[in-house]
Amino acid sequence: MTQDKLVRDKVVDALRRAILDGALQPGRRLTERELTELTGVSRTSVREALRRLQAEGLVEESPSRGLRVTTPTAEEIEQIYEIRAELEPLAVRLFVERATQQEVDALASVTQELNPGGDDNKDVLDRFDGILLAGCRNPMLAELLGGLYSRIHALRRISAATPGRMAVTKQEYADLVEAIRRRSAADAAEVARRHVAAARASAEVAMGLLKGEAD
């Protein structure tokens, strides 16, 4: 049983990474047969992995039949950013109040790694999120925000690759770090609100690009 669980966990991790990295694009139909051939594991393990990814919101039922990589609707995007606009400033405020100086320095260091002219900043953004969510010292809040980030993975990836967006993002993060270094919870939360508002506008553009790819 332990061996079966390890196999399933590895399949879940591999498929999750393929989705988040864009190797499996939004709307991509997922069949047990193809995934079994790709992963070399049993259909039972693939089926269990798909159920777990569906629970995470990364996989959804296809209108035709079977499963596909989740494609968020405009209504879902609006709802997600409404929630994010409330939760992310809260996480930032808690980070200011609870994070160690080492975590603050780590956040600042990661921000410097953002490449304004690059289109592959996902790992840096993931590390930034990880430090922020760990430093807020609220596992439930971290889980909620992490789930939101997963649900808009494709939009974040496309948005980050949009010309000019990463330069703006780096400045927004620099402003956030500056407020955090001053331990000003109110200023940091306000910067976070502005960042989410800008991210929402960029997500709407990314949503249009996704629809264009689907068409």
Secondary structure, DSSP 8 states (H G I E B T S, - for coil): -HHHHHHHHHHHHHHHHHHHTTSS-TT-EE-HHHHHHHH-S-HHHHHHHHHHHHHTTSEEE-SSSSEEE----HHHHHHHHHHHHHHHHHHHHHHHHH--HHHHHHHHHHHHT--TT-S--HHHHHHHHHHHHHHTT-HHHHHHHHHHHHHTHHHHHHHHHSTTHHHHHHHHHHHHHHHHHTT-HHHHHHHHHHHHHHHHHHHHHHHHHHHHHH-
